[in-house]
Amino acid sequence: MPAGATQSQDDSQAPLPKGVVLDKDGKPCRTCTSVSSWLAMTKQSKGNTTSSSSTPTTTSQAPSPRPDCPPDVEALGRSTWTLLHSMAATYPETASTQQQADMGGFLKLFSKLYPCWVCADDFQAWMAHPSGQNKPKLKGRKEFGWWMCEAHNEVNRKLGKKEFDCRLWEERWRTGWKDGRCD
C-alpha cells in the first residue's frame, strides 16, 4: 500500500478492517476498497448486533458488488483492464504521430483521473520510472499491446495474482482464441 494510503485513524475510532483504504480526505475510499472489506467496515460500524451466533460464516467466494451499486476496486479494475486492452487491440498497426500523441495524452490523463487514487498514483509512478523502460510504447498495435500486457502484469505481481503470458495478448484481446471458443 502506498504511503498516502494509511489506515490509521484517531484513537476515538475503532481501527478499520484490513483492506480499507482511506481517501485523501481521510474517509474510506469506496473505489479503492474491495467489496468484502467495505462490507466488513459497514458491518463493524453498525455494531453487528445480531445475537444468533458468534461464529462467523465462511463462504468460498467473496461477495460481489451489486450491479446497481458503485464498483469496488476489483470491479473497477476488471472493467478498466477490459477497456485498456481493447484500446490496445484496436490501435492502428502503425500509428501516426497524431495517434501516438492522442494515446499518450489519454494515458497521461487516465493515470491522473482514475477513480482509485492509490491505483492512479501507482500507475503514474510506474510509467515515469527513471529508467524510461515503462514509458508507453505507442508506435503501433503490437508494441502497445505488449506494453499494456506488461503494465497489467506489473499490477498482477503487486496484488499477488498470476501473470498473463504476453505472447497471447492478441488472442485474448483482439483475434480470439485459436480453439474457436470466441467465434
trRosetta pair geometry for C-beta under 8 A, 3 or more apart (Angstrom, degrees):
i j d omega theta_ij theta_ji phi_ij phi_ji
1 5 4.5 -119 176 84 102 124
1 7 8.0 6 140 -26 168 101
1 21 7.1 -168 -141 -107 120 103
1 118 7.1 -39 -154 -155 74 142
2 5 5.0 88 62 1 76 108
2 118 5.5 -178 27 -148 117 89
2 121 5.9 20 -77 95 178 131
2 122 6.3 -141 -51 -68 127 94
3 6 7.6 -2 168 -52 46 90
4 24 7.1 -10 170 -102 122 78
4 117 7.8 -78 109 123 132 114
4 118 7.2 -166 80 -101 98 81
4 121 7.0 80 41 12 134 175
5 21 4.9 -34 -163 -148 109 102
5 22 6.6 156 -160 47 51 72
5 32 7.2 -148 -131 165 119 143
5 118 4.7 37 -77 -102 134 129
6 22 6.1 -25 75 36 62 128
7 15 7.2 57 139 -169 106 87
7 16 5.0 -123 -169 54 103 119
7 20 6.2 105 -127 79 111 83
7 21 7.3 -78 -80 -110 88 36
7 22 6.4 166 -103 -18 43 104
9 13 4.4 -55 127 71 138 124
9 15 6.9 176 30 -113 106 46
9 16 6.7 111 -20 -26 123 96
9 26 7.9 112 -114 -178 79 99
10 13 6.0 81 64 13 72 98
14 44 6.4 -140 97 162 142 120
16 20 4.1 -107 161 66 127 136
16 22 7.7 -178 -10 -57 164 93
16 28 6.9 157 -128 -89 140 110
16 41 5.9 -3 -153 -110 88 111
17 20 5.5 93 64 -17 72 115
17 37 5.6 -173 99 -154 113 75
17 40 4.0 33 -39 116 177 125
17 41 5.3 -128 20 -67 109 71
17 44 6.2 180 -41 -22 106 145
18 37 6.8 -107 94 -118 52 111
19 33 6.3 107 139 -149 82 83
19 34 5.7 -41 168 29 133 105
19 36 7.3 11 97 86 160 89
19 37 3.4 -130 100 -90 117 144
19 40 7.8 81 58 43 115 135
20 28 5.4 -47 -176 -128 111 111
20 33 5.2 14 -128 -122 52 135
20 37 5.0 -170 -62 158 67 116
20 38 7.1 124 -105 -83 92 48
20 40 7.7 -129 -49 76 111 103
20 41 5.1 92 -89 -68 142 135
21 28 7.3 102 74 -153 43 63
21 29 5.0 -43 97 48 92 112
21 32 3.9 -86 76 122 136 119
21 33 5.2 -161 25 -68 84 84
21 73 7.8 72 18 -59 132 143
21 116 7.9 55 82 -157 151 97
21 118 5.8 -79 -171 -18 150 147
22 26 5.7 -15 -179 -150 127 31
22 27 6.6 140 -153 72 81 18
22 28 6.2 -65 -105 -94 56 38
22 29 6.2 95 168 -12 15 95
23 26 7.1 -40 70 26 70 20
23 27 5.4 -9 38 66 110 72
23 28 7.0 46 -9 120 89 14
23 29 3.9 130 -64 -76 82 97
23 32 7.1 160 -81 14 70 134
23 117 6.7 97 -143 18 71 132
24 117 6.1 -50 -34 101 104 174
28 33 6.3 -10 180 -22 99 154
28 38 7.4 135 156 -119 135 79
28 41 6.2 118 -109 161 162 165
29 32 3.7 27 105 27 124 116
29 33 6.0 144 83 -17 68 98
29 116 7.0 110 145 -133 129 67
29 117 6.9 -109 -133 24 156 100
29 118 7.6 152 77 -9 159 106
30 33 6.1 -74 -141 43 25 104
30 38 6.4 54 -132 -112 72 137
30 70 5.4 46 135 102 140 138
30 72 7.1 -100 169 -110 71 59
31 70 6.9 -86 -69 158 84 116
31 71 6.6 49 -119 84 84 81
31 72 7.3 176 -125 -154 36 26
31 73 6.2 106 165 -80 44 65
31 76 5.6 63 -159 -42 93 162
31 115 4.2 -58 145 132 164 114
31 116 4.8 -135 126 -71 93 76
32 73 5.5 36 -164 -81 20 120
32 116 4.4 132 -89 -143 72 92
32 117 6.7 -42 -70 36 132 71
32 118 5.2 92 -141 17 127 114
32 119 7.0 -164 -117 -11 83 96
33 37 5.0 -117 -177 86 99 120
33 38 5.0 121 116 -62 120 91
33 41 7.7 -12 170 -3 154 141
33 72 6.3 -78 96 -153 57 94
33 73 5.9 148 44 -18 13 114
34 37 4.7 90 59 10 84 101
34 38 6.8 -148 95 -7 42 89
34 62 7.1 -31 161 169 127 149
34 72 5.2 65 -151 160 33 135
34 73 5.6 -66 -69 44 55 103
34 74 5.5 44 -120 -19 88 112
35 38 5.4 -54 -143 38 34 115
35 39 6.1 34 158 -20 67 105
35 62 7.0 129 71 149 96 106
35 63 5.5 -115 120 93 118 93
35 64 6.7 74 59 -168 162 17
35 65 4.5 -154 -85 -63 139 83
35 72 4.1 -119 -47 -39 76 153
35 74 7.2 -78 -1 34 91 115
35 75 7.6 52 -36 -14 116 112
36 39 5.9 -51 -144 37 29 109
36 40 6.5 33 153 -20 61 105
36 62 4.4 -73 -54 -157 133 111
36 63 5.8 143 -84 35 75 87
37 40 5.6 -52 -148 35 33 114
37 41 6.4 35 152 -21 65 104
38 41 5.7 -55 -153 34 31 112
38 42 6.5 22 154 -12 66 106
38 72 6.2 -136 -5 -110 135 116
39 42 5.8 -55 -142 41 33 105
39 43 6.0 36 156 -21 66 108
39 63 6.0 42 -12 48 158 146
40 43 5.7 -54 -143 38 27 113
40 44 6.2 32 154 -22 63 108
41 44 5.6 -55 -149 35 29 113
41 45 6.4 24 154 -17 64 107
42 45 5.6 -52 -143 38 34 110
42 46 6.4 32 155 -18 65 106
43 46 5.9 -59 -149 37 29 108
43 48 5.3 44 165 -74 89 101
44 47 7.8 48 173 -67 31 22
44 48 6.8 -15 -98 -22 34 111
46 49 7.3 -103 137 -1 85 91
50 53 7.8 -12 122 38 111 57
59 62 7.7 149 86 -81 110 21
59 63 7.8 79 64 -58 148 70
61 64 8.0 -11 143 -37 113 90
64 75 7.9 96 -165 -70 79 117
65 69 5.3 -129 180 77 97 113
65 70 7.5 -83 -169 88 142 44
65 71 6.0 148 78 -133 162 44
65 72 5.0 179 -51 -8 131 99
65 75 5.4 -78 35 -21 129 147
66 69 4.4 81 61 1 93 111
71 75 3.9 -132 -155 91 102 116
71 76 4.4 136 116 -57 129 80
71 79 6.9 -71 -127 9 165 136
72 75 5.4 89 47 15 68 99
72 76 6.9 -133 96 -3 31 95
73 76 5.8 -58 -143 42 27 113
73 77 6.1 32 156 -24 63 110
73 116 5.6 77 -120 -97 93 145
73 119 7.3 162 -150 -41 105 132
74 77 5.7 -53 -145 35 28 113
74 78 6.5 28 157 -18 63 103
75 78 5.9 -51 -147 35 32 110
75 79 6.3 27 157 -13 64 109
76 79 6.0 -61 -149 41 28 108
76 80 6.0 30 154 -22 65 112
76 115 6.3 -106 -151 63 148 124
76 116 6.3 143 102 -28 148 115
77 80 5.6 -57 -143 36 28 113
77 81 6.3 24 161 -16 65 105
77 116 7.9 -11 -63 6 86 150
77 119 7.4 -149 -90 -121 98 155
77 155 7.7 -177 -154 157 123 146
78 81 6.2 -57 -147 37 27 105
78 82 6.5 30 153 -20 62 106
79 82 5.7 -54 -152 33 32 114
79 83 6.6 31 152 -17 65 104
80 83 5.7 -56 -153 36 33 110
80 84 6.2 24 155 -14 69 109
80 114 7.4 42 -124 -137 148 111
81 84 5.7 -55 -138 42 34 108
81 85 5.9 29 164 -14 69 109
81 152 5.8 84 -134 -117 119 121
82 85 6.3 -58 -140 42 23 104
82 86 6.1 23 158 -19 60 113
83 86 5.8 -64 -149 39 25 111
83 87 6.4 27 155 -22 64 105
84 87 5.6 -51 -149 32 31 113
84 88 6.6 30 152 -16 63 103
84 148 5.8 178 145 -152 102 123
84 151 7.9 -90 150 86 146 133
84 152 7.7 168 92 -67 131 108
85 88 5.5 -52 -150 37 36 112
85 89 6.2 38 151 -22 67 106
85 145 7.6 63 -151 -139 69 80
85 148 5.8 158 -98 137 61 137
85 149 7.7 70 -113 -74 102 69
85 152 7.3 12 -67 -52 108 148
85 169 7.4 -139 -148 -165 108 98
85 172 7.4 -51 174 111 143 105
85 173 4.3 -120 157 -117 109 144
86 89 5.5 -52 -143 37 33 114
86 90 6.3 12 162 -2 66 109
86 173 6.4 -141 -79 -169 46 103
87 90 6.4 -69 -144 48 26 95
87 91 6.4 52 150 -53 63 94
87 103 7.6 151 157 -129 120 106
87 106 8.0 -143 -172 120 156 152
87 148 8.0 164 73 -98 90 154
88 91 5.4 -32 -150 -5 34 122
88 141 7.0 118 170 -154 64 67
88 144 5.0 -164 -138 124 90 97
88 145 4.3 135 153 -94 118 63
88 147 7.8 -164 -123 61 133 83
88 148 4.3 -108 -58 0 155 154
88 169 7.7 -41 113 160 134 127
88 173 6.8 29 75 124 100 151
89 141 7.4 51 -148 -158 22 111
89 145 6.4 78 -77 -103 53 118
89 170 7.2 136 -122 -130 91 57
89 173 4.2 -146 -63 132 132 99
89 174 3.7 -170 -153 -79 107 87
90 174 7.7 174 -55 -116 53 93
91 95 6.4 -36 172 -70 99 119
91 99 7.7 133 -161 162 84 123
91 103 6.9 35 -123 -91 120 151
91 138 8.0 -119 -169 -149 144 69
91 140 7.3 144 123 179 108 36
91 141 4.6 163 82 -99 91 73
91 144 5.0 -32 75 74 166 151
91 145 7.3 -161 37 -49 122 84
92 95 4.7 135 63 -86 110 62
92 96 7.3 32 58 -6 161 71
92 99 5.8 12 17 154 128 169
92 140 6.7 -82 104 -135 72 67
92 141 6.4 -140 99 -45 26 96
93 140 5.5 0 157 -162 39 112
93 141 5.1 -42 -104 9 39 118
93 142 7.7 33 -150 -17 65 89
94 139 7.1 -28 -144 156 64 75
94 140 4.7 -30 -99 -98 43 116
95 99 4.0 -131 -167 94 97 122
95 100 4.9 125 118 -57 125 80
95 103 7.1 -49 -153 5 158 135
95 138 6.0 -66 61 158 153 79
95 139 6.2 -176 41 177 98 24
95 140 5.6 -167 -3 -88 82 46
95 141 7.8 137 -41 -40 95 60
95 144 7.6 66 -23 -34 137 139
96 99 4.6 97 49 6 76 101
96 100 7.0 -138 93 -4 41 86
97 100 5.8 -55 -151 36 30 113
97 101 6.4 30 151 -19 64 107
98 101 5.6 -54 -147 37 32 111
98 102 6.2 35 153 -22 66 105
99 102 5.6 -50 -144 35 31 113
99 103 6.3 26 158 -14 65 105
99 138 7.8 -173 116 167 79 108
100 103 6.1 -57 -145 40 28 104
100 104 6.1 30 155 -19 64 111
100 138 4.2 123 -139 124 86 122
100 139 6.8 10 -97 -90 129 37
101 104 5.7 -56 -144 40 28 113
101 105 6.2 31 155 -20 63 107
102 105 5.8 -57 -150 37 27 111
102 106 6.4 31 152 -22 63 105
103 106 5.4 -48 -146 33 35 115
103 107 6.4 33 156 -17 66 104
103 136 7.1 -155 126 148 102 147
103 138 5.2 169 81 -135 127 126
103 144 7.3 -29 156 -131 158 142
104 107 5.9 -55 -148 37 30 108
104 108 6.4 31 153 -20 63 107
104 136 5.9 -177 -107 67 74 136
104 138 5.9 -79 -57 -34 92 165
105 108 5.7 -55 -147 36 31 112
105 109 6.3 24 158 -11 66 107
106 109 6.0 -62 -149 43 28 104
106 110 5.8 33 155 -25 67 111
107 110 5.4 -49 -137 37 29 117
107 111 6.2 28 161 -19 63 106
107 127 7.2 158 148 -117 117 156
107 136 5.3 118 58 -57 171 151
108 111 6.1 -59 -151 36 25 107
108 112 6.8 16 151 -12 60 110
109 112 5.7 -65 -152 40 35 108
109 113 5.7 4 163 1 74 119
110 113 6.3 -72 -132 49 23 93
110 114 6.2 48 166 -58 64 92
111 114 6.4 -14 -133 -13 25 115
111 120 5.8 134 -180 -160 50 74
111 123 4.6 -140 -129 105 100 111
111 124 4.5 137 154 -73 122 77
111 127 6.4 -82 -89 11 166 143
112 120 6.4 82 -138 -178 12 123
112 124 6.9 73 -73 -80 62 129
113 120 7.2 -176 55 -124 18 140
114 117 7.6 158 87 -89 82 31
114 119 5.7 -97 124 95 138 103
114 120 3.8 178 54 -82 106 99
114 123 6.8 73 2 29 155 141
115 120 7.9 160 47 -42 21 120
116 119 3.8 49 95 17 115 116
116 120 6.4 166 87 -18 59 85
117 120 5.3 -52 -142 37 35 116
117 121 6.2 37 159 -20 68 103
118 121 6.0 -53 -149 36 27 109
118 122 6.4 26 152 -18 61 110
119 122 5.7 -59 -149 38 30 112
119 123 6.3 28 155 -19 66 107
120 123 5.9 -56 -146 36 28 108
120 124 6.4 29 155 -18 64 106
121 124 5.8 -55 -149 36 30 112
121 125 6.3 28 155 -18 65 108
122 125 5.8 -56 -148 38 29 110
122 126 6.3 31 153 -21 65 106
122 155 7.9 105 120 -104 130 87
122 158 7.6 121 -177 179 145 176
123 126 5.6 -52 -145 35 32 112
123 127 6.4 28 157 -16 65 106
123 151 7.5 47 -138 -169 94 115
124 127 6.1 -60 -149 38 28 106
124 128 6.1 7 159 -3 65 117
125 128 6.0 -69 -141 49 27 101
125 129 7.6 67 152 -68 59 63
126 129 6.3 -9 -170 -43 37 101
126 134 5.2 -125 154 170 71 159
126 151 7.0 122 123 -135 139 84
126 154 6.0 121 -147 133 146 156
127 134 5.2 -137 -121 124 30 105
127 135 6.4 80 -176 -106 75 39
127 136 6.7 -3 -141 -35 114 81
127 151 7.9 11 -75 -114 86 120
128 134 7.5 -36 18 79 19 113
129 132 6.9 -124 87 -24 82 15
129 133 5.9 -41 87 48 134 82
129 134 4.4 88 13 18 120 118
129 135 8.0 -120 46 -37 85 67
131 134 7.7 82 69 -1 93 81
132 135 5.2 -17 -169 -13 68 121
134 150 8.0 -148 -124 119 77 120
134 151 7.5 106 -159 -93 98 86
134 154 7.9 32 -122 -58 126 163
136 144 7.2 23 -180 -126 92 84
136 147 6.0 109 -147 144 54 152
137 143 4.2 -101 137 148 124 107
137 144 5.8 -154 92 -82 76 49
137 146 7.1 -23 68 71 141 94
137 147 4.1 174 31 -53 101 139
138 143 7.6 -88 -23 95 10 108
138 144 5.6 55 -112 -88 45 111
139 143 5.7 31 49 48 93 140
139 144 7.7 -167 46 -41 48 92
140 143 5.8 79 61 23 74 96
140 144 6.7 -149 98 -5 30 100
141 144 5.9 -68 -140 43 24 107
141 145 5.8 24 165 -20 66 111
141 174 8.0 76 176 -96 128 154
142 145 6.0 -57 -145 36 23 109
142 146 6.4 20 157 -15 61 109
142 170 7.9 -24 -113 -64 71 122
143 146 5.6 -53 -145 39 33 112
143 147 6.2 38 153 -22 65 105
144 147 5.5 -52 -146 36 32 113
144 148 6.3 34 153 -21 65 104
145 148 5.7 -52 -147 34 30 112
145 149 6.4 33 152 -19 63 104
145 169 4.9 156 157 121 106 135
145 170 6.4 53 151 -71 161 74
145 173 7.0 -176 -144 69 113 134
145 174 7.4 -41 -113 -32 148 129
146 149 5.6 -53 -151 35 32 114
146 150 6.4 33 151 -18 65 104
146 166 5.6 77 -141 170 73 126
146 169 6.5 -173 -87 23 48 153
147 150 5.6 -55 -151 37 32 112
147 151 6.4 35 150 -22 66 103
148 151 5.5 -49 -148 33 34 114
148 152 6.4 34 152 -18 65 105
148 169 7.4 130 75 -158 97 144
149 152 5.7 -54 -148 38 31 111
149 153 6.3 32 152 -19 65 107
149 164 6.2 -111 -159 87 99 116
149 166 3.9 133 122 -120 144 98
149 169 4.5 -98 -65 -85 137 135
150 153 5.6 -52 -144 38 32 112
150 154 6.5 42 152 -27 63 99
150 166 6.4 10 -57 -89 70 150
151 154 5.7 -49 -155 26 31 115
151 155 7.0 28 149 -13 62 101
152 155 5.8 -55 -158 36 36 110
152 156 6.3 39 145 -21 67 105
152 164 6.7 -1 104 26 121 126
153 156 5.1 -49 -143 37 39 117
153 157 6.3 45 155 -24 67 98
153 163 4.5 44 -142 -142 106 98
153 164 6.1 -125 -79 37 96 78
153 166 7.0 -68 -31 -56 139 107
154 157 5.8 -49 -152 30 30 112
154 158 6.7 28 151 -16 61 106
155 158 5.7 -57 -151 37 34 111
155 159 6.2 18 155 -7 68 112
156 159 5.9 -68 -145 47 29 102
156 161 4.0 -92 -157 76 82 104
156 162 6.7 -55 177 78 129 30
156 163 5.4 149 97 -94 138 56
156 164 7.1 150 -24 -8 164 82
157 160 7.7 36 -178 -70 28 25
157 161 7.7 -80 -50 53 21 68
157 163 6.6 17 -62 -74 85 105
164 168 7.2 -115 168 64 93 105
164 169 7.4 92 129 -83 124 79
164 172 7.4 -22 -173 -30 135 170
165 168 4.9 58 90 9 98 110
166 169 5.3 -3 -160 -35 58 113
168 171 5.0 -52 -169 43 78 115
168 172 5.6 75 132 -24 90 104
169 172 5.7 -62 -147 41 32 109
169 173 5.8 -18 173 20 70 115
169 174 7.8 49 129 0 70 104
170 173 6.7 -78 -130 56 22 80
170 174 4.6 -43 -159 43 67 121
170 175 5.5 32 148 4 90 106
171 174 7.5 -26 -52 52 11 76
171 175 5.7 -46 -109 63 45 99
171 176 6.6 -38 -166 105 63 19
171 177 5.2 66 171 -101 110 47
171 178 6.3 -48 -127 -27 130 79
172 177 7.5 38 -84 -69 47 81
176 180 7.7 41 135 -129 120 25
176 181 7.5 -163 178 68 101 62
176 182 3.1 -144 -145 72 115 137
176 183 6.2 126 134 -51 159 72
177 180 7.2 -69 91 12 84 20
177 181 5.3 8 59 39 127 99
177 182 5.6 128 23 -8 79 108
180 183 4.8 -50 -163 24 75 121
